[in-house]
Amino acid sequence: MVPGRPKQGQRLGGSAAHQRALLANLAASLIAAESILTTEAKAKMLKPIIERLITKAKKGGVHNHRQVVAFLRDKDMAHKLFAEVAPRYEERPGGYTRVLKRGPRQGDNAPMVVIELV
């Protein structure tokens, strides 16, 4: 299943629930735009999650669809994932995303990256 409880230690947000919501929103944005600009830490945490979601979409079925909708909380993005994105990767065994470094952010010097679907 897609992650339920985040690992112990530092969080991207304030709590485990906030981190889950943040990653779900990032995943939905990546599915919608197919490329997003975010911090390196968020991209590193998002990559395995989006890989698992695409693998579930490739397998298809009602159970996998419900699990993806439960994580994303966005039926439109789940439908796009199953109908448009997953068929593109039918022959690909993994590695659906690419992370490209973009340099530091102006305000706080945080390392920024572009994460995109290959």
Biopython code that builds the backbone (N, CA, C, O; Angstrom):
import numpy as np
from Bio.PDB.StructureBuilder import StructureBuilder

atoms = [
    (1, "MET", "N", (0.850, -1.194, 0.000)),
    (1, "MET", "CA", (0.000, 0.000, 0.000)),
    (1, "MET", "C", (0.881, 1.237, 0.000)),
    (1, "MET", "O", (2.055, 1.177, 0.365)),
    (2, "VAL", "N", (0.322, 2.327, -0.400)),
    (2, "VAL", "CA", (1.021, 3.600, -0.313)),
    (2, "VAL", "C", (1.181, 3.942, 1.164)),
    (2, "VAL", "O", (0.440, 3.412, 1.992)),
    (3, "PRO", "N", (2.109, 4.796, 1.513)),
    (3, "PRO", "CA", (2.474, 4.966, 2.917)),
    (3, "PRO", "C", (1.325, 5.452, 3.787)),
    (3, "PRO", "O", (0.597, 6.378, 3.429)),
    (4, "GLY", "N", (1.184, 4.809, 4.929)),
    (4, "GLY", "CA", (0.185, 5.227, 5.902)),
    (4, "GLY", "C", (0.834, 6.106, 6.951)),
    (4, "GLY", "O", (0.559, 7.301, 7.049)),
    (5, "ARG", "N", (1.698, 5.487, 7.729)),
    (5, "ARG", "CA", (2.360, 6.215, 8.808)),
    (5, "ARG", "C", (3.774, 6.586, 8.377)),
    (5, "ARG", "O", (4.552, 5.703, 8.018)),
    (6, "PRO", "N", (4.124, 7.869, 8.404)),
    (6, "PRO", "CA", (5.482, 8.264, 8.023)),
    (6, "PRO", "C", (6.519, 7.718, 9.001)),
    (6, "PRO", "O", (6.198, 7.387, 10.142)),
    (7, "LYS", "N", (7.761, 7.628, 8.542)),
    (7, "LYS", "CA", (8.849, 7.173, 9.397)),
    (7, "LYS", "C", (9.033, 8.143, 10.557)),
    (7, "LYS", "O", (8.673, 9.318, 10.477)),
    (8, "GLN", "N", (9.599, 7.621, 11.631)),
    (8, "GLN", "CA", (9.864, 8.489, 12.768)),
    (8, "GLN", "C", (11.012, 9.432, 12.435)),
    (8, "GLN", "O", (11.799, 9.170, 11.525)),
    (9, "GLY", "N", (11.100, 10.514, 13.167)),
    (9, "GLY", "CA", (12.170, 11.480, 12.939)),
    (9, "GLY", "C", (11.626, 12.771, 12.370)),
    (9, "GLY", "O", (10.465, 13.116, 12.590)),
    (10, "GLN", "N", (12.469, 13.488, 11.636)),
    (10, "GLN", "CA", (12.086, 14.774, 11.087)),
    (10, "GLN", "C", (10.923, 14.643, 10.105)),
    (10, "GLN", "O", (10.815, 13.660, 9.373)),
    (11, "ARG", "N", (10.068, 15.645, 10.109)),
    (11, "ARG", "CA", (8.914, 15.670, 9.217)),
    (11, "ARG", "C", (9.057, 16.847, 8.258)),
    (11, "ARG", "O", (9.721, 17.840, 8.555)),
    (12, "LEU", "N", (8.422, 16.707, 7.114)),
    (12, "LEU", "CA", (8.388, 17.845, 6.191)),
    (12, "LEU", "C", (7.470, 18.924, 6.737)),
    (12, "LEU", "O", (7.739, 20.116, 6.588)),
    (13, "GLY", "N", (6.397, 18.505, 7.364)),
    (13, "GLY", "CA", (5.447, 19.450, 7.943)),
    (13, "GLY", "C", (5.526, 19.361, 9.451)),
    (13, "GLY", "O", (6.553, 18.962, 10.000)),
    (14, "GLY", "N", (4.454, 19.728, 10.124)),
    (14, "GLY", "CA", (4.456, 19.722, 11.574)),
    (14, "GLY", "C", (4.154, 18.365, 12.167)),
    (14, "GLY", "O", (4.673, 18.033, 13.233)),
    (15, "SER", "N", (3.324, 17.564, 11.503)),
    (15, "SER", "CA", (2.905, 16.286, 12.070)),
    (15, "SER", "C", (2.864, 15.226, 10.981)),
    (15, "SER", "O", (3.075, 15.522, 9.805)),
    (16, "ALA", "N", (2.594, 14.000, 11.375)),
    (16, "ALA", "CA", (2.495, 12.898, 10.421)),
    (16, "ALA", "C", (1.334, 13.138, 9.459)),
    (16, "ALA", "O", (1.453, 12.868, 8.264)),
    (17, "ALA", "N", (0.226, 13.637, 9.966)),
    (17, "ALA", "CA", (-0.948, 13.892, 9.123)),
    (17, "ALA", "C", (-0.636, 14.994, 8.106)),
    (17, "ALA", "O", (-1.049, 14.912, 6.949)),
    (18, "HIS", "N", (0.084, 16.010, 8.535)),
    (18, "HIS", "CA", (0.443, 17.102, 7.627)),
    (18, "HIS", "C", (1.379, 16.597, 6.535)),
    (18, "HIS", "O", (1.251, 16.987, 5.375)),
    (19, "GLN", "N", (2.319, 15.729, 6.907)),
    (19, "GLN", "CA", (3.248, 15.186, 5.926)),
    (19, "GLN", "C", (2.512, 14.325, 4.895)),
    (19, "GLN", "O", (2.795, 14.413, 3.701)),
    (20, "ARG", "N", (1.570, 13.493, 5.351)),
    (20, "ARG", "CA", (0.777, 12.674, 4.430)),
    (20, "ARG", "C", (-0.004, 13.548, 3.465)),
    (20, "ARG", "O", (-0.046, 13.272, 2.266)),
    (21, "ALA", "N", (-0.628, 14.608, 3.985)),
    (21, "ALA", "CA", (-1.413, 15.517, 3.145)),
    (21, "ALA", "C", (-0.519, 16.240, 2.142)),
    (21, "ALA", "O", (-0.883, 16.391, 0.976)),
    (22, "LEU", "N", (0.651, 16.687, 2.596)),
    (22, "LEU", "CA", (1.591, 17.384, 1.729)),
    (22, "LEU", "C", (2.045, 16.487, 0.577)),
    (22, "LEU", "O", (2.079, 16.927, -0.572)),
    (23, "LEU", "N", (2.395, 15.235, 0.876)),
    (23, "LEU", "CA", (2.857, 14.317, -0.156)),
    (23, "LEU", "C", (1.730, 13.923, -1.106)),
    (23, "LEU", "O", (1.964, 13.733, -2.300)),
    (24, "ALA", "N", (0.514, 13.801, -0.588)),
    (24, "ALA", "CA", (-0.637, 13.489, -1.452)),
    (24, "ALA", "C", (-0.886, 14.649, -2.418)),
    (24, "ALA", "O", (-1.153, 14.429, -3.600)),
    (25, "ASN", "N", (-0.799, 15.871, -1.920)),
    (25, "ASN", "CA", (-1.006, 17.036, -2.782)),
    (25, "ASN", "C", (0.112, 17.173, -3.821)),
    (25, "ASN", "O", (-0.152, 17.526, -4.971)),
    (26, "LEU", "N", (1.351, 16.898, -3.423)),
    (26, "LEU", "CA", (2.463, 16.937, -4.378)),
    (26, "LEU", "C", (2.281, 15.874, -5.457)),
    (26, "LEU", "O", (2.525, 16.133, -6.635)),
    (27, "ALA", "N", (1.853, 14.676, -5.053)),
    (27, "ALA", "CA", (1.636, 13.597, -6.020)),
    (27, "ALA", "C", (0.523, 13.970, -7.003)),
    (27, "ALA", "O", (0.649, 13.737, -8.205)),
    (28, "ALA", "N", (-0.561, 14.548, -6.493)),
    (28, "ALA", "CA", (-1.666, 14.962, -7.366)),
    (28, "ALA", "C", (-1.210, 16.058, -8.326)),
    (28, "ALA", "O", (-1.597, 16.061, -9.495)),
    (29, "SER", "N", (-0.396, 16.981, -7.841)),
    (29, "SER", "CA", (0.124, 18.051, -8.703)),
    (29, "SER", "C", (1.046, 17.499, -9.780)),
    (29, "SER", "O", (1.021, 17.956, -10.922)),
    (30, "LEU", "N", (1.860, 16.514, -9.413)),
    (30, "LEU", "CA", (2.772, 15.913, -10.389)),
    (30, "LEU", "C", (1.989, 15.166, -11.466)),
    (30, "LEU", "O", (2.352, 15.214, -12.641)),
    (31, "ILE", "N", (0.921, 14.478, -11.074)),
    (31, "ILE", "CA", (0.089, 13.774, -12.051)),
    (31, "ILE", "C", (-0.603, 14.779, -12.966)),
    (31, "ILE", "O", (-0.712, 14.547, -14.170)),
    (32, "ALA", "N", (-1.067, 15.886, -12.409)),
    (32, "ALA", "CA", (-1.784, 16.888, -13.200)),
    (32, "ALA", "C", (-0.860, 17.593, -14.191)),
    (32, "ALA", "O", (-1.190, 17.708, -15.371)),
    (33, "ALA", "N", (0.305, 18.069, -13.713)),
    (33, "ALA", "CA", (1.188, 18.887, -14.547)),
    (33, "ALA", "C", (2.303, 18.081, -15.206)),
    (33, "ALA", "O", (2.904, 18.537, -16.178)),
    (34, "GLU", "N", (2.584, 16.888, -14.685)),
    (34, "GLU", "CA", (3.640, 15.985, -15.151)),
    (34, "GLU", "C", (5.040, 16.528, -14.926)),
    (34, "GLU", "O", (6.013, 15.896, -15.338)),
    (35, "SER", "N", (5.167, 17.684, -14.281)),
    (35, "SER", "CA", (6.453, 18.249, -13.916)),
    (35, "SER", "C", (6.207, 19.360, -12.896)),
    (35, "SER", "O", (5.412, 20.267, -13.142)),
    (36, "ILE", "N", (6.889, 19.288, -11.747)),
    (36, "ILE", "CA", (6.715, 20.328, -10.731)),
    (36, "ILE", "C", (8.072, 20.742, -10.166)),
    (36, "ILE", "O", (9.017, 19.952, -10.149)),
    (37, "LEU", "N", (8.154, 21.978, -9.710)),
    (37, "LEU", "CA", (9.337, 22.527, -9.063)),
    (37, "LEU", "C", (9.105, 22.472, -7.564)),
    (37, "LEU", "O", (8.112, 23.006, -7.072)),
    (38, "THR", "N", (10.013, 21.829, -6.828)),
    (38, "THR", "CA", (9.864, 21.696, -5.382)),
    (38, "THR", "C", (11.246, 21.592, -4.750)),
    (38, "THR", "O", (12.255, 21.616, -5.455)),
    (39, "THR", "N", (11.297, 21.477, -3.428)),
    (39, "THR", "CA", (12.587, 21.350, -2.752)),
    (39, "THR", "C", (13.110, 19.929, -2.913)),
    (39, "THR", "O", (12.354, 18.996, -3.187)),
    (40, "GLU", "N", (14.400, 19.788, -2.738)),
    (40, "GLU", "CA", (15.037, 18.487, -2.915)),
    (40, "GLU", "C", (14.524, 17.467, -1.888)),
    (40, "GLU", "O", (14.326, 16.299, -2.222)),
    (41, "ALA", "N", (14.313, 17.900, -0.657)),
    (41, "ALA", "CA", (13.843, 16.988, 0.383)),
    (41, "ALA", "C", (12.450, 16.445, 0.061)),
    (41, "ALA", "O", (12.185, 15.255, 0.236)),
    (42, "LYS", "N", (11.563, 17.325, -0.413)),
    (42, "LYS", "CA", (10.214, 16.891, -0.769)),
    (42, "LYS", "C", (10.248, 15.950, -1.966)),
    (42, "LYS", "O", (9.511, 14.964, -1.999)),
    (43, "ALA", "N", (11.093, 16.244, -2.945)),
    (43, "ALA", "CA", (11.187, 15.395, -4.135)),
    (43, "ALA", "C", (11.708, 14.003, -3.775)),
    (43, "ALA", "O", (11.240, 13.003, -4.321)),
    (44, "LYS", "N", (12.670, 13.938, -2.862)),
    (44, "LYS", "CA", (13.217, 12.644, -2.443)),
    (44, "LYS", "C", (12.162, 11.797, -1.741)),
    (44, "LYS", "O", (12.155, 10.574, -1.879)),
    (45, "MET", "N", (11.283, 12.432, -0.998)),
    (45, "MET", "CA", (10.227, 11.690, -0.313)),
    (45, "MET", "C", (9.083, 11.345, -1.268)),
    (45, "MET", "O", (8.407, 10.332, -1.085)),
    (46, "LEU", "N", (8.866, 12.175, -2.277)),
    (46, "LEU", "CA", (7.769, 11.961, -3.224)),
    (46, "LEU", "C", (8.071, 10.859, -4.230)),
    (46, "LEU", "O", (7.163, 10.141, -4.645)),
    (47, "LYS", "N", (9.325, 10.715, -4.625)),
    (47, "LYS", "CA", (9.685, 9.801, -5.706)),
    (47, "LYS", "C", (9.216, 8.364, -5.467)),
    (47, "LYS", "O", (8.555, 7.816, -6.349)),
    (48, "PRO", "N", (9.514, 7.714, -4.330)),
    (48, "PRO", "CA", (9.039, 6.336, -4.151)),
    (48, "PRO", "C", (7.516, 6.231, -4.077)),
    (48, "PRO", "O", (6.942, 5.210, -4.454)),
    (49, "ILE", "N", (6.869, 7.283, -3.595)),
    (49, "ILE", "CA", (5.408, 7.258, -3.491)),
    (49, "ILE", "C", (4.782, 7.286, -4.878)),
    (49, "ILE", "O", (3.878, 6.500, -5.159)),
    (50, "ILE", "N", (5.244, 8.174, -5.749)),
    (50, "ILE", "CA", (4.667, 8.279, -7.090)),
    (50, "ILE", "C", (4.989, 7.033, -7.904)),
    (50, "ILE", "O", (4.189, 6.621, -8.744)),
    (51, "GLU", "N", (6.155, 6.426, -7.665)),
    (51, "GLU", "CA", (6.504, 5.177, -8.354)),
    (51, "GLU", "C", (5.507, 4.077, -7.967)),
    (51, "GLU", "O", (5.042, 3.333, -8.831)),
    (52, "ARG", "N", (5.184, 3.974, -6.690)),
    (52, "ARG", "CA", (4.222, 2.965, -6.226)),
    (52, "ARG", "C", (2.831, 3.218, -6.790)),
    (52, "ARG", "O", (2.124, 2.281, -7.160)),
    (53, "LEU", "N", (2.438, 4.495, -6.855)),
    (53, "LEU", "CA", (1.116, 4.821, -7.400)),
    (53, "LEU", "C", (1.020, 4.432, -8.874)),
    (53, "LEU", "O", (0.003, 3.889, -9.306)),
    (54, "ILE", "N", (2.065, 4.704, -9.644)),
    (54, "ILE", "CA", (2.049, 4.356, -11.068)),
    (54, "ILE", "C", (2.037, 2.841, -11.240)),
    (54, "ILE", "O", (1.359, 2.329, -12.131)),
    (55, "THR", "N", (2.774, 2.119, -10.404)),
    (55, "THR", "CA", (2.774, 0.661, -10.480)),
    (55, "THR", "C", (1.384, 0.115, -10.187)),
    (55, "THR", "O", (0.933, -0.813, -10.859)),
    (56, "LYS", "N", (0.702, 0.672, -9.200)),
    (56, "LYS", "CA", (-0.673, 0.250, -8.889)),
    (56, "LYS", "C", (-1.599, 0.548, -10.065)),
    (56, "LYS", "O", (-2.474, -0.254, -10.392)),
    (57, "ALA", "N", (-1.407, 1.695, -10.694)),
    (57, "ALA", "CA", (-2.243, 2.065, -11.835)),
    (57, "ALA", "C", (-1.990, 1.131, -13.014)),
    (57, "ALA", "O", (-2.920, 0.805, -13.752)),
    (58, "LYS", "N", (-0.735, 0.693, -13.201)),
    (58, "LYS", "CA", (-0.418, -0.237, -14.279)),
    (58, "LYS", "C", (-1.121, -1.571, -14.058)),
    (58, "LYS", "O", (-1.609, -2.181, -15.010)),
    (59, "LYS", "N", (-1.177, -2.028, -12.801)),
    (59, "LYS", "CA", (-1.831, -3.303, -12.501)),
    (59, "LYS", "C", (-3.329, -3.212, -12.722)),
    (59, "LYS", "O", (-3.961, -4.189, -13.126)),
    (60, "GLY", "N", (-3.906, -2.033, -12.457)),
    (60, "GLY", "CA", (-5.336, -1.820, -12.667)),
    (60, "GLY", "C", (-6.170, -2.528, -11.611)),
    (60, "GLY", "O", (-5.651, -3.007, -10.603)),
    (61, "GLY", "N", (-7.469, -2.585, -11.862)),
    (61, "GLY", "CA", (-8.376, -3.243, -10.930)),
    (61, "GLY", "C", (-9.019, -2.271, -9.971)),
    (61, "GLY", "O", (-8.522, -1.169, -9.736)),
    (62, "VAL", "N", (-10.144, -2.709, -9.418)),
    (62, "VAL", "CA", (-10.920, -1.861, -8.512)),
    (62, "VAL", "C", (-10.174, -1.620, -7.210)),
    (62, "VAL", "O", (-10.163, -0.504, -6.691)),
    (63, "HIS", "N", (-9.545, -2.676, -6.678)),
    (63, "HIS", "CA", (-8.850, -2.549, -5.395)),
    (63, "HIS", "C", (-7.723, -1.520, -5.476)),
    (63, "HIS", "O", (-7.609, -0.646, -4.616)),
    (64, "ASN", "N", (-6.888, -1.631, -6.522)),
    (64, "ASN", "CA", (-5.787, -0.678, -6.679)),
    (64, "ASN", "C", (-6.307, 0.733, -6.916)),
    (64, "ASN", "O", (-5.727, 1.697, -6.418)),
    (65, "HIS", "N", (-7.401, 0.866, -7.675)),
    (65, "HIS", "CA", (-7.978, 2.182, -7.941)),
    (65, "HIS", "C", (-8.444, 2.818, -6.636)),
    (65, "HIS", "O", (-8.221, 4.006, -6.405)),
    (66, "ARG", "N", (-9.089, 2.031, -5.792)),
    (66, "ARG", "CA", (-9.571, 2.568, -4.505)),
    (66, "ARG", "C", (-8.421, 2.959, -3.589)),
    (66, "ARG", "O", (-8.511, 3.956, -2.873)),
    (67, "GLN", "N", (-7.340, 2.184, -3.604)),
    (67, "GLN", "CA", (-6.182, 2.534, -2.780)),
    (67, "GLN", "C", (-5.555, 3.851, -3.241)),
    (67, "GLN", "O", (-5.155, 4.673, -2.417)),
    (68, "VAL", "N", (-5.471, 4.047, -4.551)),
    (68, "VAL", "CA", (-4.899, 5.281, -5.088)),
    (68, "VAL", "C", (-5.796, 6.470, -4.751)),
    (68, "VAL", "O", (-5.301, 7.524, -4.352)),
    (69, "VAL", "N", (-7.113, 6.310, -4.908)),
    (69, "VAL", "CA", (-8.049, 7.400, -4.576)),
    (69, "VAL", "C", (-7.969, 7.717, -3.085)),
    (69, "VAL", "O", (-8.030, 8.885, -2.700)),
    (70, "ALA", "N", (-7.833, 6.696, -2.241)),
    (70, "ALA", "CA", (-7.748, 6.911, -0.793)),
    (70, "ALA", "C", (-6.506, 7.729, -0.440)),
    (70, "ALA", "O", (-6.549, 8.563, 0.464)),
    (71, "PHE", "N", (-5.398, 7.491, -1.150)),
    (71, "PHE", "CA", (-4.186, 8.248, -0.846)),
    (71, "PHE", "C", (-4.250, 9.654, -1.411)),
    (71, "PHE", "O", (-3.973, 10.622, -0.703)),
    (72, "LEU", "N", (-4.619, 9.776, -2.701)),
    (72, "LEU", "CA", (-4.624, 11.086, -3.362)),
    (72, "LEU", "C", (-5.775, 11.979, -2.910)),
    (72, "LEU", "O", (-5.637, 13.202, -2.883)),
    (73, "ARG", "N", (-6.903, 11.380, -2.557)),
    (73, "ARG", "CA", (-8.137, 12.105, -2.209)),
    (73, "ARG", "C", (-8.581, 13.016, -3.359)),
    (73, "ARG", "O", (-9.135, 14.092, -3.130)),
    (74, "ASP", "N", (-8.333, 12.575, -4.595)),
    (74, "ASP", "CA", (-8.712, 13.342, -5.774)),
    (74, "ASP", "C", (-9.062, 12.358, -6.882)),
    (74, "ASP", "O", (-8.175, 11.785, -7.515)),
    (75, "LYS", "N", (-10.353, 12.164, -7.113)),
    (75, "LYS", "CA", (-10.806, 11.165, -8.083)),
    (75, "LYS", "C", (-10.371, 11.514, -9.506)),
    (75, "LYS", "O", (-10.058, 10.620, -10.292)),
    (76, "ASP", "N", (-10.347, 12.800, -9.840)),
    (76, "ASP", "CA", (-9.960, 13.205, -11.187)),
    (76, "ASP", "C", (-8.497, 12.846, -11.483)),
    (76, "ASP", "O", (-8.182, 12.356, -12.567)),
    (77, "MET", "N", (-7.614, 13.093, -10.517)),
    (77, "MET", "CA", (-6.206, 12.775, -10.724)),
    (77, "MET", "C", (-5.983, 11.265, -10.726)),
    (77, "MET", "O", (-5.124, 10.768, -11.454)),
    (78, "ALA", "N", (-6.742, 10.540, -9.924)),
    (78, "ALA", "CA", (-6.634, 9.073, -9.934)),
    (78, "ALA", "C", (-7.082, 8.537, -11.293)),
    (78, "ALA", "O", (-6.466, 7.621, -11.839)),
    (79, "HIS", "N", (-8.149, 9.106, -11.831)),
    (79, "HIS", "CA", (-8.635, 8.679, -13.152)),
    (79, "HIS", "C", (-7.587, 8.983, -14.227)),
    (79, "HIS", "O", (-7.335, 8.154, -15.101)),
    (80, "LYS", "N", (-6.980, 10.169, -14.163)),
    (80, "LYS", "CA", (-5.940, 10.525, -15.140)),
    (80, "LYS", "C", (-4.757, 9.565, -15.026)),
    (80, "LYS", "O", (-4.183, 9.157, -16.036)),
    (81, "LEU", "N", (-4.396, 9.207, -13.792)),
    (81, "LEU", "CA", (-3.290, 8.286, -13.575)),
    (81, "LEU", "C", (-3.578, 6.936, -14.224)),
    (81, "LEU", "O", (-2.708, 6.375, -14.890)),
    (82, "PHE", "N", (-4.779, 6.414, -14.040)),
    (82, "PHE", "CA", (-5.129, 5.104, -14.586)),
    (82, "PHE", "C", (-5.365, 5.156, -16.093)),
    (82, "PHE", "O", (-4.992, 4.223, -16.804)),
    (83, "ALA", "N", (-5.981, 6.235, -16.594)),
    (83, "ALA", "CA", (-6.383, 6.291, -18.004)),
    (83, "ALA", "C", (-5.280, 6.790, -18.936)),
    (83, "ALA", "O", (-5.150, 6.296, -20.056)),
    (84, "GLU", "N", (-4.481, 7.764, -18.484)),
    (84, "GLU", "CA", (-3.505, 8.386, -19.374)),
    (84, "GLU", "C", (-2.053, 8.064, -19.024)),
    (84, "GLU", "O", (-1.262, 7.732, -19.908)),
    (85, "VAL", "N", (-1.701, 8.160, -17.755)),
    (85, "VAL", "CA", (-0.296, 8.038, -17.368)),
    (85, "VAL", "C", (0.165, 6.583, -17.365)),
    (85, "VAL", "O", (1.196, 6.272, -17.962)),
    (86, "ALA", "N", (-0.558, 5.697, -16.719)),
    (86, "ALA", "CA", (-0.123, 4.298, -16.583)),
    (86, "ALA", "C", (0.051, 3.582, -17.924)),
    (86, "ALA", "O", (1.027, 2.847, -18.076)),
    (87, "PRO", "N", (-0.839, 3.755, -18.905)),
    (87, "PRO", "CA", (-0.633, 3.056, -20.180)),
    (87, "PRO", "C", (0.680, 3.425, -20.881)),
    (87, "PRO", "O", (1.208, 2.627, -21.656)),
    (88, "ARG", "N", (1.210, 4.622, -20.618)),
    (88, "ARG", "CA", (2.487, 5.035, -21.205)),
    (88, "ARG", "C", (3.645, 4.166, -20.732)),
    (88, "ARG", "O", (4.621, 3.966, -21.455)),
    (89, "TYR", "N", (3.526, 3.651, -19.505)),
    (89, "TYR", "CA", (4.628, 2.919, -18.889)),
    (89, "TYR", "C", (4.392, 1.416, -18.863)),
    (89, "TYR", "O", (5.000, 0.715, -18.054)),
    (90, "GLU", "N", (3.525, 0.908, -19.729)),
    (90, "GLU", "CA", (3.177, -0.511, -19.754)),
    (90, "GLU", "C", (4.421, -1.384, -19.933)),
    (90, "GLU", "O", (4.540, -2.427, -19.290)),
    (91, "GLU", "N", (5.343, -0.971, -20.795)),
    (91, "GLU", "CA", (6.533, -1.781, -21.083)),
    (91, "GLU", "C", (7.714, -1.452, -20.160)),
    (91, "GLU", "O", (8.741, -2.128, -20.211)),
    (92, "ARG", "N", (7.577, -0.426, -19.323)),
    (92, "ARG", "CA", (8.693, 0.022, -18.493)),
    (92, "ARG", "C", (8.600, -0.629, -17.107)),
    (92, "ARG", "O", (7.555, -0.535, -16.463)),
    (93, "PRO", "N", (9.674, -1.290, -16.630)),
    (93, "PRO", "CA", (9.602, -1.991, -15.348)),
    (93, "PRO", "C", (9.726, -1.085, -14.116)),
    (93, "PRO", "O", (9.525, -1.562, -12.999)),
    (94, "GLY", "N", (10.045, 0.179, -14.278)),
    (94, "GLY", "CA", (10.197, 1.096, -13.145)),
    (94, "GLY", "C", (10.900, 2.349, -13.610)),
    (94, "GLY", "O", (11.151, 2.524, -14.802)),
    (95, "GLY", "N", (11.217, 3.221, -12.674)),
    (95, "GLY", "CA", (11.922, 4.451, -13.034)),
    (95, "GLY", "C", (11.064, 5.395, -13.847)),
    (95, "GLY", "O", (11.438, 5.808, -14.945)),
    (96, "TYR", "N", (9.900, 5.736, -13.293)),
    (96, "TYR", "CA", (8.939, 6.570, -14.025)),
    (96, "TYR", "C", (9.186, 8.062, -13.836)),
    (96, "TYR", "O", (8.585, 8.881, -14.531)),
    (97, "THR", "N", (10.065, 8.423, -12.901)),
    (97, "THR", "CA", (10.289, 9.836, -12.607)),
    (97, "THR", "C", (11.749, 10.208, -12.801)),
    (97, "THR", "O", (12.635, 9.353, -12.781)),
    (98, "ARG", "N", (11.980, 11.500, -12.988)),
    (98, "ARG", "CA", (13.322, 12.050, -13.148)),
    (98, "ARG", "C", (13.413, 13.277, -12.254)),
    (98, "ARG", "O", (12.477, 14.074, -12.192)),
    (99, "VAL", "N", (14.535, 13.434, -11.562)),
    (99, "VAL", "CA", (14.754, 14.594, -10.691)),
    (99, "VAL", "C", (15.943, 15.378, -11.234)),
    (99, "VAL", "O", (17.047, 14.846, -11.351)),
    (100, "LEU", "N", (15.707, 16.652, -11.566)),
    (100, "LEU", "CA", (16.752, 17.519, -12.106)),
    (100, "LEU", "C", (16.993, 18.687, -11.149)),
    (100, "LEU", "O", (16.050, 19.381, -10.771)),
    (101, "LYS", "N", (18.238, 18.906, -10.759)),
    (101, "LYS", "CA", (18.559, 19.989, -9.828)),
    (101, "LYS", "C", (18.482, 21.335, -10.535)),
    (101, "LYS", "O", (18.873, 21.458, -11.696)),
    (102, "ARG", "N", (17.972, 22.350, -9.825)),
    (102, "ARG", "CA", (17.776, 23.681, -10.407)),
    (102, "ARG", "C", (18.542, 24.779, -9.699)),
    (102, "ARG", "O", (18.534, 25.916, -10.170)),
    (103, "GLY", "N", (19.202, 24.491, -8.588)),
    (103, "GLY", "CA", (19.918, 25.534, -7.863)),
    (103, "GLY", "C", (19.134, 26.004, -6.661)),
    (103, "GLY", "O", (18.016, 25.540, -6.434)),
    (104, "PRO", "N", (19.695, 26.916, -5.884)),
    (104, "PRO", "CA", (19.057, 27.342, -4.640)),
    (104, "PRO", "C", (17.891, 28.316, -4.862)),
    (104, "PRO", "O", (17.851, 29.060, -5.841)),
    (105, "ARG", "N", (16.950, 28.280, -3.918)),
    (105, "ARG", "CA", (15.813, 29.209, -3.945)),
    (105, "ARG", "C", (16.292, 30.567, -3.460)),
    (105, "ARG", "O", (17.148, 30.650, -2.579)),
    (106, "GLN", "N", (15.746, 31.627, -4.031)),
    (106, "GLN", "CA", (16.182, 32.995, -3.756)),
    (106, "GLN", "C", (16.073, 33.373, -2.283)),
    (106, "GLN", "O", (17.021, 33.919, -1.718)),
    (107, "GLY", "N", (14.939, 33.094, -1.653)),
    (107, "GLY", "CA", (14.709, 33.605, -0.307)),
    (107, "GLY", "C", (15.504, 32.927, 0.788)),
    (107, "GLY", "O", (16.129, 33.599, 1.609)),
    (108, "ASP", "N", (15.488, 31.569, 0.811)),
    (108, "ASP", "CA", (16.094, 30.857, 1.937)),
    (108, "ASP", "C", (17.226, 29.918, 1.518)),
    (108, "ASP", "O", (17.738, 29.158, 2.340)),
    (109, "ASN", "N", (17.616, 29.969, 0.247)),
    (109, "ASN", "CA", (18.732, 29.179, -0.259)),
    (109, "ASN", "C", (18.470, 27.660, -0.214)),
    (109, "ASN", "O", (19.414, 26.871, -0.198)),
    (110, "ALA", "N", (17.201, 27.258, -0.195)),
    (110, "ALA", "CA", (16.869, 25.835, -0.182)),
    (110, "ALA", "C", (17.160, 25.246, -1.570)),
    (110, "ALA", "O", (16.860, 25.879, -2.583)),
    (111, "PRO", "N", (17.738, 24.051, -1.621)),
    (111, "PRO", "CA", (18.031, 23.443, -2.921)),
    (111, "PRO", "C", (16.737, 23.052, -3.638)),
    (111, "PRO", "O", (15.921, 22.309, -3.094)),
    (112, "MET", "N", (16.556, 23.554, -4.857)),
    (112, "MET", "CA", (15.346, 23.302, -5.619)),
    (112, "MET", "C", (15.608, 22.295, -6.734)),
    (112, "MET", "O", (16.699, 22.244, -7.302)),
    (113, "VAL", "N", (14.575, 21.489, -7.037)),
    (113, "VAL", "CA", (14.674, 20.500, -8.103)),
    (113, "VAL", "C", (13.370, 20.485, -8.898)),
    (113, "VAL", "O", (12.327, 20.936, -8.425)),
    (114, "VAL", "N", (13.458, 19.959, -10.110)),
    (114, "VAL", "CA", (12.263, 19.701, -10.906)),
    (114, "VAL", "C", (12.090, 18.192, -10.919)),
    (114, "VAL", "O", (12.999, 17.464, -11.318)),
    (115, "ILE", "N", (10.923, 17.714, -10.484)),
    (115, "ILE", "CA", (10.611, 16.297, -10.578)),
    (115, "ILE", "C", (9.569, 16.144, -11.677)),
    (115, "ILE", "O", (8.556, 16.843, -11.688)),
    (116, "GLU", "N", (9.829, 15.214, -12.608)),
    (116, "GLU", "CA", (8.957, 15.071, -13.755)),
    (116, "GLU", "C", (8.765, 13.607, -14.095)),
    (116, "GLU", "O", (9.577, 12.754, -13.735)),
    (117, "LEU", "N", (7.678, 13.332, -14.795)),
    (117, "LEU", "CA", (7.428, 11.984, -15.301)),
    (117, "LEU", "C", (8.251, 11.808, -16.569)),
    (117, "LEU", "O", (8.267, 12.689, -17.429)),
    (118, "VAL", "N", (8.933, 10.673, -16.690)),
    (118, "VAL", "CA", (9.803, 10.418, -17.838)),
    (118, "VAL", "C", (8.966, 10.239, -19.092)),
    (118, "VAL", "O", (9.513, 10.014, -20.172)),
]
sb = StructureBuilder()
sb.init_structure("model")
sb.init_model(0)
sb.init_chain("A")
sb.init_seg("    ")
for serial, (resi, resn, name, xyz) in enumerate(atoms, 1):
    if name == "N":
        sb.init_residue(resn, " ", resi, " ")
    sb.init_atom(name, np.array(xyz, "f"), 0.0, 1.0, " ", f" {name:<3s}", serial, name[0])
structure = sb.get_structure()
